Amino acid sequence: MKYEIPVGPIHPALKEPIMIKCTIEGERIVDVDVICSQNHRGIEWIGMNRNNPVQSIYTAEKICGICNLCHPACLVIAVEEIADIRAPERAEYIRVIQSELERIHSHLLWAGVAAHELGFDSLLHYVWLVREKVMDTLEIVNGARVPKDTIMYGGVRRDIKDEHIPKIREMIEYYRQAFDKLAKLFLEDKTIKMRTREIGILPYEDAIKLATAGPTTRASGVKKDVRQDMPYFAYPDFEVKAITPDMLTGKVVGDVYDRIIVRLLEVKQSMEIIEDALNNMPKGEILAEPKMIKLLNQIKKAEGEAIGRHEAPRGEDIHYVKLKSGFEHLYSWKVRAPTYINILSWRTMLMDMQIADIPIVAASIDPCMSCTNRVIIADERSGKEKILTSDDLHRLSVKKTRRLLR
């Protein structure tokens, strides 16, 4: 007898506006249907209708509360390419440091969530206690624990001052001491191994076919990382290598356990990158053009289109931007966050698993649903709502593409 179990959008195991509909025989999952598009905030439309492109940076920060640097970074990279703006070398180093602080914060937050999904709440609380150190460091450098508000076209808004450096080094030393304990708790605990080894396997070939990104794809042995493949900011100076689980275990399984390994090793890698950046950060300016009016005028005159790519904690983040000369706002802006493609791997991971595996398998890709695509339009004249179908969205997409090509 087959039964259907809906997980989400309101469910203790999945607190996101998405549904995973699992068909089961006994305890075994025999089919999976992922239903996205439960919510859409219209953030791209908002960003394209701000008073000027600088305001759009702060809209981009709101796409994701955790990845609040990588989204504006993608937008800035694209606009800088179109407008021929070159950030000073010191600013590029600061961007790298901020990006890696964000990666440490995100991976530690995820590790706590993963422990919670396994029912190991004492580990959740310990990991989030350890996570406080990077949040305190972010507050020292940026003035806030979560939003950074630091990246700007042509550089950064805030410098890393001499008095900040000892605090950042203190954080690195703190995590060096905590790392061995974290690795032991996650990688040697018998219960965690039983709940994650051979669970939610994504084979190498499927990771390639599904174009998965970030730790999700690297845990399957795919050595793909934008910092390595197409380095940006000051990353060429650090020769970043994609982290895969065989670096620790000598083999690749592609399961939840391997995804834990990749994220833990990436925390260690981020610490090394930050330390190298501090040791070699050049002196100089942090903005190519400090006068906002001149900067906006340069962007307003620019025309063209570009792609901004950034290796976010969850994987490759891509922003498409088009500018039109004389146009006050972003002419076009399209965001593709890594979860948009990583959720495709859920079906492969969940097939033949048990019901109890659903929470940790779903959490193992570190999902964030800000980029889902359902749209509800309220007609102010009639007071009615119109829900757009997939055919409507396709028709509107074709219409928009033709408009952009004109």
C-alpha positions in Angstrom: 0.0 0.0 0.0 1.3 3.4 -1.0 0.7 6.6 1.1 1.5 10.2 0.4 3.2 12.3 3.1 3.4 16.1 2.6 6.4 17.8 4.4 5.9 21.5 4.5 5.2 24.3 4.0 4.1 24.3 7.7 5.9 21.4 9.3 8.4 21.1 12.2 11.0 19.5 9.9 10.8 22.1 7.2 10.2 25.7 8.2 10.3 27.1 4.7 7.5 28.0 2.1 8.0 24.8 0.1 6.5 21.3 0.1 8.2 17.9 -0.3 5.5 15.4 -1.2 6.8 11.9 -0.5 5.1 8.7 -1.6 5.9 5.8 0.7 5.6 2.1 0.9 5.9 1.2 4.6 8.8 3.4 5.8 10.5 3.5 2.4 10.3 6.5 0.1 9.4 5.4 -3.5 8.6 8.8 -5.1 9.3 12.5 -4.4 7.7 15.6 -5.8 9.0 19.0 -4.7 6.5 21.8 -4.9 8.1 25.2 -4.8 6.6 28.6 -5.5 4.7 29.0 -2.2 5.9 32.5 -1.8 7.5 35.3 -3.8 8.5 38.7 -2.4 9.0 40.5 -5.8 12.4 41.6 -4.6 13.8 41.9 -8.2 11.0 44.2 -9.2 11.6 46.3 -6.0 15.3 46.5 -6.8 14.6 47.7 -10.3 12.4 50.4 -9.1 14.5 52.0 -6.4 15.5 55.7 -6.9 19.0 54.8 -8.0 21.3 51.7 -8.3 23.0 52.3 -5.0 19.7 51.8 -3.2 19.4 48.5 -5.1 22.5 47.2 -3.3 20.6 47.3 0.0 17.6 45.6 -1.6 19.9 42.9 -2.7 21.1 42.4 0.9 17.5 41.6 1.9 17.3 38.5 -0.5 18.9 36.4 2.3 19.5 37.3 5.9 22.6 35.0 6.1 24.0 35.6 2.6 23.7 39.4 2.9 27.1 40.1 1.3 27.2 37.6 -1.6 24.0 38.9 -3.2 25.0 42.6 -3.3 28.5 41.4 -4.3 27.1 39.8 -7.4 25.1 42.9 -8.2 28.2 45.1 -7.7 30.5 42.9 -9.8 28.0 43.0 -12.7 27.5 46.8 -12.5 31.3 47.4 -12.2 31.9 45.5 -15.3 29.3 47.4 -17.3 30.4 50.8 -16.0 34.1 50.0 -16.2 34.6 50.7 -12.4 37.7 49.2 -10.8 37.9 48.8 -7.0 41.2 49.6 -5.3 43.3 46.6 -4.3 42.7 47.1 -0.5 39.0 47.1 -1.1 39.2 43.8 -2.9 41.1 42.3 0.1 38.4 43.6 2.5 35.7 42.0 0.2 37.5 38.7 0.5 37.7 38.9 4.3 34.0 39.9 4.6 33.0 37.0 2.3 34.9 34.4 4.3 33.5 35.7 7.6 30.1 35.2 6.0 31.0 31.7 5.0 32.1 30.8 8.6 28.9 32.2 10.0 26.7 30.5 7.5 28.4 27.0 7.9 28.3 27.1 11.7 24.6 28.2 11.6 23.9 25.3 9.2 25.8 22.8 11.5 23.5 23.8 14.4 20.4 23.3 12.2 21.7 19.9 11.0 22.2 18.8 14.7 18.6 20.0 15.5 17.2 18.0 12.5 19.0 14.9 13.9 17.4 15.5 17.3 20.8 16.4 18.9 19.7 19.8 20.4 22.6 19.9 22.9 25.0 20.0 19.9 22.8 22.7 18.3 23.2 24.9 21.4 27.0 24.2 21.6 27.6 25.0 17.9 25.5 28.2 18.1 27.5 29.2 21.2 30.7 28.8 19.1 29.0 30.8 16.3 28.7 33.8 18.6 32.4 34.5 18.1 32.1 35.3 14.4 29.0 37.3 14.9 30.8 39.4 17.6 33.6 39.9 15.1 31.1 41.0 12.4 29.7 43.5 14.8 33.1 44.9 15.6 34.0 45.3 11.9 30.6 46.3 10.5 28.7 47.7 13.5 26.0 44.9 13.2 26.0 41.2 13.9 24.1 40.1 10.7 23.6 42.8 8.0 27.0 44.1 6.7 26.0 47.1 4.6 29.6 47.3 3.5 30.0 46.6 -0.2 29.7 49.5 -2.7 30.3 50.0 -6.4 34.0 50.5 -6.7 35.0 49.2 -3.3 33.7 49.0 0.3 32.0 51.5 2.6 34.0 50.5 5.7 37.7 49.9 6.2 39.2 47.2 8.3 41.1 49.4 10.8 44.2 48.5 12.7 42.2 48.1 15.9 40.0 45.5 14.2 42.9 43.2 13.2 43.7 41.8 16.7 40.0 41.0 17.2 39.9 39.1 13.9 43.1 37.2 14.8 41.6 36.4 18.2 38.5 34.9 16.4 40.8 32.8 14.1 42.7 31.4 17.2 39.4 30.7 18.9 38.1 28.6 16.0 41.4 26.8 15.7 41.0 25.6 19.3 37.3 24.8 18.8 37.7 23.1 15.4 39.0 19.7 16.7 36.1 19.5 19.2 33.5 20.3 16.5 35.1 17.8 14.1 35.0 15.1 16.8 31.4 15.8 17.7 30.2 15.8 14.1 32.4 13.2 12.5 33.1 10.6 15.3 29.8 10.5 17.2 28.2 7.1 16.6 24.6 8.4 16.4 25.5 11.1 13.8 27.3 8.6 11.7 24.4 6.2 11.8 22.0 9.0 10.8 24.2 10.5 8.0 26.4 7.8 6.5 24.9 6.3 3.3 22.0 8.6 3.8 20.8 11.0 1.0 23.5 10.0 -1.5 23.9 12.2 -4.5 26.3 10.4 -7.0 28.9 12.4 -8.9 27.1 11.9 -12.2 23.8 13.2 -10.9 25.5 16.2 -9.2 26.9 17.0 -12.7 23.6 16.4 -14.5 21.6 18.5 -12.0 24.2 21.3 -12.1 24.2 21.4 -8.3 26.4 24.0 -6.6 28.5 24.7 -3.5 29.0 22.1 -0.7 26.2 20.0 -2.2 28.1 19.4 -5.4 31.6 19.3 -3.8 30.5 16.6 -1.3 29.8 14.4 -4.4 33.3 14.9 -5.6 32.7 17.7 -8.1 35.6 20.1 -7.8 33.6 23.2 -8.6 34.1 26.6 -6.9 33.9 30.0 -8.4 36.8 31.2 -6.3 38.9 28.6 -7.9 37.4 28.5 -11.5 36.8 32.2 -12.2 38.4 34.0 -9.2 37.2 37.5 -8.5 37.9 40.2 -5.9 41.4 39.4 -4.5 40.9 35.6 -4.7 43.5 35.1 -7.4 46.1 35.9 -4.7 45.0 33.0 -2.5 44.7 30.1 -5.0 41.6 28.7 -3.4 41.0 25.0 -4.0 37.6 23.3 -4.0 37.1 21.2 -0.9 35.9 17.6 -1.4 35.4 14.9 1.3 38.2 12.7 0.1 40.7 15.3 1.4 39.8 14.0 4.8 38.5 10.4 4.4 40.3 9.4 1.1 36.9 8.6 -0.6 33.7 10.2 -1.8 30.3 8.8 -0.9 28.2 11.9 -1.6 26.0 11.5 1.4 24.9 13.8 4.2 28.1 12.9 6.2 30.2 14.1 3.3 28.3 17.4 3.2 29.2 17.8 6.9 32.9 17.2 6.1 32.9 19.7 3.3 31.4 22.5 5.4 33.7 21.8 8.4 36.8 21.9 6.1 35.5 25.0 4.4 35.4 26.8 7.8 39.0 25.9 8.3 39.9 27.0 4.8 38.1 30.4 5.4 40.2 30.9 8.5 43.4 30.4 6.5 42.2 32.8 3.7 41.3 35.5 6.3 44.7 35.2 8.0 46.5 35.4 4.6 44.5 38.4 3.6 45.3 40.2 6.9 49.0 39.4 6.5 49.2 40.7 2.9 46.5 43.4 2.8 47.9 46.5 0.9 47.5 50.1 2.1 45.4 52.6 0.1 41.9 53.8 -0.7 38.8 51.7 -0.2 36.6 53.4 -2.9 37.4 54.1 -6.5 35.0 57.1 -6.4 34.1 58.4 -2.9 31.7 61.1 -4.3 28.3 59.5 -4.6 27.0 62.0 -7.2 29.9 61.3 -9.5 29.6 57.5 -9.0 25.9 57.6 -9.8 26.5 59.7 -12.9 29.1 57.2 -14.2 26.6 54.3 -13.7 23.8 56.3 -15.3 25.9 56.9 -18.5 26.8 53.2 -18.7 25.1 50.8 -21.1 25.4 47.0 -21.4 24.8 43.8 -19.6 26.9 41.6 -17.4 26.8 38.6 -15.1 28.0 38.8 -11.5 29.2 35.5 -9.9 30.1 34.8 -6.3 30.8 31.6 -4.4 28.2 32.0 -1.6 28.2 29.7 1.4 25.4 27.6 -0.3 27.0 27.6 -3.7 27.4 29.7 -6.9 25.2 32.8 -6.8 24.5 34.5 -10.2 23.0 38.0 -10.9 22.2 39.2 -14.4 22.2 43.0 -14.7 21.4 45.3 -17.7 22.0 49.0 -17.7 20.7 51.5 -20.2 22.2 54.9 -20.8 20.1 57.7 -19.2 18.0 55.2 -17.3 17.8 56.1 -13.6 17.4 52.6 -12.3 18.6 49.1 -13.0 17.1 48.3 -16.4 17.0 44.6 -15.7 18.0 42.5 -12.8 17.7 38.7 -12.4 18.9 36.7 -9.5 19.6 33.0 -9.4 20.5 31.8 -5.9 22.1 28.4 -5.4 19.1 26.8 -3.7 17.2 27.3 -7.0 19.2 24.5 -8.5 20.2 22.5 -5.4 16.6 21.6 -4.6 16.5 19.5 -7.8 18.8 17.0 -6.0 16.3 16.3 -3.3 14.5 13.7 -5.4 17.7 11.8 -6.1 18.8 12.0 -2.4 15.5 10.9 -0.9 14.6 7.9 -3.1 14.7 4.6 -1.1 15.4 6.5 2.1 13.2 6.2 5.3 10.7 8.7 6.5 12.9 9.7 9.4 15.7 10.7 6.9 13.6 13.5 5.3 14.5 16.3 7.7 18.3 15.9 7.6 18.4 15.1 3.9 16.4 18.3 3.1 18.6 20.3 5.5 21.8 18.9 4.0 21.7 21.3 1.0 21.2 24.2 3.4 18.0 25.4 1.6 16.8 29.0 1.4 13.6 29.7 -0.4 14.0 33.5 -1.1 14.3 32.7 -4.8 11.1 30.7 -5.4 9.0 32.1 -8.3 5.3 32.1 -7.6 3.8 35.5 -8.1 0.5 36.8 -6.8 -0.6 40.1 -8.4 -3.2 42.2 -6.6 -5.3 44.3 -9.0 -5.9 47.6 -7.0 -8.9 48.5 -9.2 -10.9 45.3 -8.6 -9.4 44.4 -5.3 -8.9 40.8 -6.6 -5.8 38.7 -6.7 -4.6 36.9 -9.8 -2.4 33.8 -9.4 -0.1 33.4 -12.4 0.2 29.9 -13.8 3.3 28.4 -15.3 1.9 29.2 -18.8 1.4 32.9 -17.7 5.0 33.0 -16.4 6.4 31.6 -19.6 4.4 34.1 -21.7 5.6 37.0 -19.6 9.2 35.7 -19.7 9.1 35.6 -23.5 7.6 39.1 -23.6 10.3 40.4 -21.3 13.1 38.7 -23.3 11.9 40.3 -26.5 11.7 43.7 -24.8 15.3 43.4 -23.6 16.6 42.4 -27.0 15.1 45.4 -28.7 
